[in-house]
Amino acid sequence: MRYALGVEYDGSDFRGWQNLGEGGPSVQASLEQALSSVADAPLQVVCAGRTDAGVHGQCQVVHFDTDVVRDPRAWMLGTTTRLPRSIAVRWPGDRTTSPDWTSSPRRRTWSPLEAAR
């Protein structure tokens, strides 16, 4: 089954979203470790975008595939309790009831710096 999660984080303590192996702590590595603990099996997440070092994320959409059956709310609560305080899963969904996460339109927020480019 494919599950989706909405994740928020304060990126101050991370080298960015993407797991860079020995490159320092990442949001992705923290999330995968917490999810794997809930699943009692290794899991990898796919992200709809990424951030750089020190950048915060709001409603970052990720998904993962697993044969482990859990209620979507259990994935959310179980994962959040195993994450650092700077990361939280805000909503769960499963592919059978959720939109196509990879092709849904995204809302963008423009800052003055981005608008000046």
Backbone hydrogen bonds, N-H to C=O, Kabsch-Sander energy under -0.5 kcal/mol:
donor,donor_aa,acceptor,acceptor_aa,energy
3,Y,1,M,-0.5
3,Y,64,F,-2.6
4,A,93,G,-2.8
5,L,62,V,-2.6
6,G,91,W,-2.6
7,V,5,L,-0.6
7,V,60,Q,-2.9
8,E,88,A,-2.7
9,Y,57,G,-2.5
10,D,86,S,-2.4
11,G,9,Y,-0.7
13,D,10,D,-0.6
14,F,11,G,-1.9
15,R,25,P,-3.5
17,W,51,T,-2.0
18,Q,51,T,-0.5
20,L,18,Q,-0.6
22,E,20,L,-0.7
23,G,20,L,-0.7
27,V,16,G,-1.9
28,Q,17,W,-2.8
30,S,26,S,-1.9
31,L,27,V,-2.6
32,E,28,Q,-2.9
33,Q,29,A,-2.2
34,A,30,S,-2.1
35,L,31,L,-2.9
36,S,32,E,-2.5
37,S,33,Q,-1.5
38,V,34,A,-1.9
39,A,35,L,-2.7
40,D,36,S,-1.5
41,A,36,S,-1.5
46,V,63,H,-2.9
48,A,61,V,-2.5
49,G,47,C,-1.3
54,G,11,G,-1.0
54,G,14,F,-1.5
55,V,52,D,-1.8
57,G,9,Y,-2.1
60,Q,7,V,-3.0
62,V,5,L,-2.3
62,V,60,Q,-0.5
63,H,46,V,-2.4
64,F,3,Y,-2.1
66,T,1,M,-2.3
70,R,68,V,-0.6
74,A,71,D,-0.8
75,W,71,D,-1.8
76,M,72,P,-2.0
77,L,73,R,-2.8
78,G,74,A,-2.5
79,T,75,W,-2.0
80,T,76,M,-2.4
81,T,77,L,-2.0
82,R,78,G,-0.5
82,R,79,T,-1.3
83,L,80,T,-1.3
87,I,84,P,-2.1
88,A,8,E,-2.7
90,R,6,G,-3.4
90,R,88,A,-0.6
91,W,6,G,-1.0
93,G,4,A,-1.9
95,R,2,R,-3.6
97,T,94,D,-1.7
98,S,94,D,-1.4
101,W,99,P,-1.0
103,S,100,D,-1.1
104,S,100,D,-0.9
110,W,108,R,-0.5
115,A,111,S,-2.3
116,A,112,P,-1.3
117,R,114,E,-1.0
